[in-house]
Each structure stands twice: as C-alpha cells, then as structure tokens.
C-alpha cells in the first residue's frame, strides 16, 4: 500500500484542528486494522470541527482523491483516499427561542436529550437515532452539508427542497451532512415510553463502552 504524499499531509496539517493520521503511525495502523486491505485509505482525518470536514474534502478534491466520511452515512472507506471521522463532532447546541437543536454528525440521542433537558425541552416524538444523520426524519427542520469542493450549504425544505427531501429519505447525494437541525418540544412530567427509555439506555451504554 502506498503512503500519503508529504504534500497532502502538510496541507492537511496546516489547517486541520483535529488529528491527521497516516502510515507508518501506529494509530493509523490501529484505525485501519479492521478494514480490508483493498479499502484502506491513504490518510485519516479525525475532524474536530465542521470546518475540518470541509477543508479535508476540499484538499482531497484538489488532489483527485476519493473521500469517505464516518460515521455520517457510514460511507465505506475507499482505497487510496481520505477517510474523515466525525466522531469528535458531538457538541449539541439548543436554541430555546426557536425550540430547535443543532446536532452535529458525531452526536447521538443521549447528547441531544441531555442538552435539551437543560432548557426544559426534549426532542419531539420520533427524533430517536444514534447519530445526527439517523435522527428521525419527521422532526428534522434542516441540514448543514458540505459539498465535495468543501463549500457549506444550509438545506431546508424552502431553500433547497429537492436536496432536503433526498437527505430525509436517506438517498445518496453529493453532499456530506455535518449537522442536523431538529425540532424540540416542552419537557413534560409524563413518563417516557418504553421505546424512548430503551433508546437512551442503548446510547449511554455505547458511550460508556467507547469512553
């Protein structure tokens, strides 16, 4: 397997605020050990911000390298390309004025529930999911996506209805979701349904295992 070029690594290192891994770094070897040899990337970018995702995609595009993004969409890694990890993008932001939450690509149900509860809010019924891109479509009000050339686009049902509905339906399209905006409702004292409780427990258990 060929190594990443010094030019590629230097350009990524110059602006990425997260981490950049490549061979022969042992951390790179550990990360790709579970991938088939035919699907191992040249370099891995553990994005700390959405801007890291955009920059890495832009660099890859200029150098003609394929891009894979995990966990957003669970895109399979592509041989000889750039693999972007979004697991560090976990900071959920709640706007109590509009009763909405901005859920980054690495965040899950547990983070969303915890942050919304601080404002006396909770996700509207049906917004269960393990990550921002798998949150229920019914209560999604918009997306932030990055195009292959590294440009940010805000997507909603009014400004870009075709792309919005494609994202809601899980159809493949040339954009990577870095943030999902969901609707929140006032928190009530009523008990959660068994399904809600099980979803939260599963997510918290997953975090404990990964921490």
Buried (B, 14 or more C-beta within 10 A) or exposed (E): EEEBBEEBBEBBEEEBEBBBBBBEBEEBEEBBEEBEEEBBBBBBBBBBBBBBBBBBBBBBBEBEBBBBBBBBBEBEBBBBBBBBBBBBBBEBEBEEEEBBBBBBBBBBBBBBBEBBEEBEBBBBEBBBBBBBBBBBBEBBBBBBBBBEEBEBEEBBBEEBEEBBEBBBEEEEBEBBBBBBBBBBBEBEEEEEEEEBEEBBEBBBEBEEEEE
